[in-house]
Amino acid sequence: VQLQASGGGLVQPGGSLRLSCAASGLTFSRYCMAWFRQTPGKEREFVAAISRSGGGRSYADSVKGRLTISRDNAKNTVYLQMNSLSPEDTAAYYCAAADVASLNLVRSHENEYVYWGQGTLVTVSS
């Protein structure tokens, strides 16, 4: 199983980025997908998750209204559209996959995710 995250980079405050995570080696539509992030010296934190069907979504309070998670099961890819970015969003962003039975169930706890990508760095700075 491989989760390949991409799309990170340097962006000015108020700017936008779109992260992608391409999955291989698993039946993508069987997995709830999520994004987590981590900064040096801090624990990894939940950002957003999307159910197998795409019909269920969950967001951390700090990103609601600014970040949007989506998925394309035909392309085995999950996305994170990031708008109105602030320096507090600077972090390494990781995608993750959780094996769930329900089509619409969303998981938000790190220990429920079994597969992890390598991370992509987002830096928000002027």
N, C-alpha and C positions, 0 to 999 in steps of 0.2 A: 504494500500500500504506500502510495506517495501523494502528499499534498504539497503542491508547488505554489507558493504565494508570490505575487509580483505586484508592481504598481507603486511601491513606496518611493519616497524622494523628498526633496526640499521644496517647501511651499511657503509663501508669505501668509501672515495672519489674515484671515478672511477668505483665503483661497480654497480650492477644491482638489481632491484627488479621488481616484477610483482604484481600489485594490481588487485584485482577482486571485482566486485560489482554484487551480485546476487539480482535480482528483483523478487518480488512476489506481488500478488494482483492487477496486471494490465496486460493489453495486451502489452507485452514488445515490440513487433514489431511495435506498433503504436507510439513509442516514440523515439525522438532524445535523445541520451545519452551524458553526458559530465562529465568531471572531473574538479573540482575547487580545489584550495588550499588556506590555510590561516595560517599565522604565528601570534604570539601574538603581538598586537598593530598595526596590519596592516589589511587593507580590504581584503576580500576574492577576489581572482583573478582567471580568467579563465585559464585553462591549455590546454584542448583539448576537442573536441566534434566529434561525429560520427552520421551520418544520420540514419534513420530507416533502410535503405537497407544496410548500411555499405559502400556504394559507395562514399559518401561525408564525408570529414574529414576536420577539422580545428584545428590549433595549435597556441598557443601563441608563439611569436617570440623567447622567452627565452628558449623554449624547442624543437624547430624544429630540427630534425635530431638526437635527443637523446631519445625522448619519442614517443611511438606509441600507439594509441588507436585502439581497435578492439572490435568486439562484436560477440556473438554466439546467434542468436535468438532462436535456438532450446533449449538452456540451460538458456535462460533469463539472460544472464550475459554479462557484459561489462568489458573489461580489459584495463590496462594501463601498458605497458612494459616500464620500465625506465632504460635506460643505461647511462653510463658515468656520473653518479650522482656527484654533487658537494654540498658543504655545503649550497649553496644558494637554493637548492631544499628541504631543511629541512622545513617541514610544516605538518599540518593536511590536508589530501586529502579527498575530499568529492565527491561522485558521485551524479548525479542529472538527472532527466528525464523531458523532455519537450514534450508536446502533439503537434505534427505538422501534417499537412495534407499531405505534400509532402514527397515522399519516399527518396528524395536526398537532402532535405534542412537541413542545419546545423545551429544551434543557438549557439551564443557565449556570450549572455548577461545574467547575473545572474537572472534578473527579469523575464526572459522568462521560467524559470524552476520551475515546480510546486511541484515536489517531490524531497526530499533530503535524503541522507543516513547520518549515524551518524559520519562518518569520520574515517580514519585510519592514524596513525601517522607515518611519515617517518623521520628518523633522519640520516643525512649524516655527519659522524664524524670519525676521526681517533683516 
